[in-house]
Amino acid sequence: MIHLNLKLFIVTGLLSLCIFSCSSDERAKSQFVDENIAYATAQTDKMLEQVGEPTGKNYPRTMRKDSTLAVTNMYDWTPGFFPGSLWYLYELTKDSKWKDIAEKWTASLEPLKTFTGHHDLGFMMYCSYGNAERLAPKPEYKDILIESAESLSTRFSEKTGVIKSWNRFKSWNDSSLFYYPVIIDNMMNLEMLFYASKVSGNKKYYDIAVQHADATLKNQFREDFSTYHVIAYDTVSSNVVGKMTAQGFSDNSTWSRGQAWAIYGFTMVYRETQDKKYLDAAVKATDYYLKNLPDDLVPLWDFNVGVDGYVPGQRSYSATFQEKLRDASAAAIVCSALFELGQIANNQSYIDYAEKMIHSLASPTYRAPLGKNADFLIMHCVGSIPHRSEIDRPLVYADYYFLEALVRYKNLKS
């Protein structure tokens, strides 16, 4: 009886310790999330004071060299991210103020539903209208997204089996001109096609998304599941005629944000199709990414910058090109993706990585002081070093994926 009581005492004590530890962890998580929500709303209020009402020409994008805000018009690839961030603030706060502001900025993008000039319509319309439809649906949102999916589909070729990204691309090394380039970023635009197929009943959009994902899986990955940024197709034979980079260090290097798009994109495609080959691709791309990270889990702008065997094109040489700069935008994308991938792959280590990543991004090293950084949230991102553009600057999509990661972290079940 004494032994039984002792065992009961030990088990009860261990259970109490576990409950205390778990509740302590939950309190710490809740405090972290609440503090970042308070910061993000205060910083975004300051951003809104700068930009005023949406005009179609004033979507926040980055910061100029003189530390002032740089905006862009709706036909750039990035205008959907600011409205999307506003929707995430509404989701995080449940404050109707953010819903009202998000609706205005989202509505300003409606003319893009017929845009066919490049492949980024998913970023432009699904990050804005997709979140609007999810959080505060209106009948017109669905129709706008279906029409946007139809517009994106015009860039698909049955011959190549992929959606054309840009209308042309000139390589860095030999200046060859290619007329059917496909970039790894394009995986992110497939989510809008999957949505449109579900709500319209038109399987065409689903089939296009799957064909594009299959061609990307076949042609854009190397054996170690690092990625090529640009794959060029021949429009007559459909053969691959070039494997290159546009924003990475060299044609055979791995641009870290490109790898991030692959991780996020194939995680999403698995969610939409339940085809295990896409989950395997997401896992293998993730494992490559994770093993090449520095201690703070924010990657270099390219994993192979300055490494022997990786030679950039002559047009790209500069002192900056060789610098081992970090790209916090890649970290934010992967952080958000890993909260989902960890759950659907039943891999707790991915969730643990995501939690460490979001704490790193929210640290003083990467999260801007209030009122600084042109009122963007995240510092130290890289747009395109080869193009000498947005080097060590904030980027609106880094903020978007940071807030998405914060939503996913908040909603994560213990």
Steps between C-alpha positions, in 0.01 A plus 500: 500500500790735581666417170173560317454837666858595416447411135178698496681798656777485239258468207284783632807718549627433148156572355479827692848595381400428140180704532693789654765483229242481220296788639819703541591437136151603390522822702836581342360431153192712567712789627727477195205502260322784681815715508559451129136580420525822699822591322369413151181701542690804631755483217232451235306798636812706428522351150139595432571857606766511230305347211153638561209352304562246219541665161614206286849646503606501866544139613792474748788295362836588659722780635717736296866565574401816686277289731174630357212282387502365142160414355390339176196481275256212472668347195815414692513146642475612865180709550299216654728460800406821683125430489582141601695623801203714600278192485742312727486788749122466498532125555744552785307778676133444400485880489255617231724800438747275318222328308372835372848613392579162343178510298590840353850400401379169359222661294756730340651197324183385322618622155773234515248218456550523122877558513709255295835679480696261724455197723477670840122535506483249784716722718306808390146366540506196728705666776242781496164367380575145614541615859198728464285208383630284786448753778210723391342347189291697253337355185717712272825369649441152366419629152808723496726210600355270235550765234856554626565125471370508144737787420795312651404192298557688175872472569485118504612299197383144440821451303740583784266403783593809703388856563737750341648731763648789305455584134874470438823451692861578412756280673786654698779289356456495123220753452280247320139606477233251609129538429347244739670545839349343812623599845466301820297789650216399267410210732343756733242609244347153474301540823259738328442243225419228753256736673330596174458136403332418831253789499421501127493127438728555201768231510707688242661715767590197714651320201713801405631530855589129516670499158707802600596340832598175324722679246661702779562185701662339197711789375562757773656278769853364507580156643553645848167689473659840476333707230573677177343844495419518126416220259459597133284287271498477121152588380517260202655186648410575868856396591693674775752729329644685800551464876602836643459761768363852491542605864746244637879492510553274199308270270596192703455659844196490728332835552359478850167668430451271202548202731247661735242527222553132421448393862187707542367420153529121518362497854194683366465270196506196727228659715284552191561163330603258778749352251796378705759582233446869573541445875825312431622793290414750773679290763814451291514869403459589868776267612739658251403848621534421871842341475637813333380754758712711736439488874227766502307312225488797262671393176754670280344651189647205309626181660804482271615862492879515468539120507746330265329354196228765485589765244267793441435658164733784402223760520449414866847554645521764770625527855142476627441186295759312706364616838347245730183701560196344667155485347237516773224478238606141421497423874147638540367292207653178631396575857136521394528190281656288776214561740277331241748242373584385852135421563416328172828303497459421871853629559536688827855607415367720217263672742787545745707659224211729408463612861872581520482681165212725603680590823813583299301718258335677795833567669663846490733372227218468245190672639516874446473753783160668510490790254816392316565293186250714302239341730549148365519225761800294387853622421790351302341356188638471147302561184752436223872553537570419131263782407648723774151544640360496857823392665479473880155661501158420642263330257122496524478125444732432794244678721214306341650158565617601848141590589371180338751305709379685810140399419604139455706505820211648695261235367741212556358238732730394784 
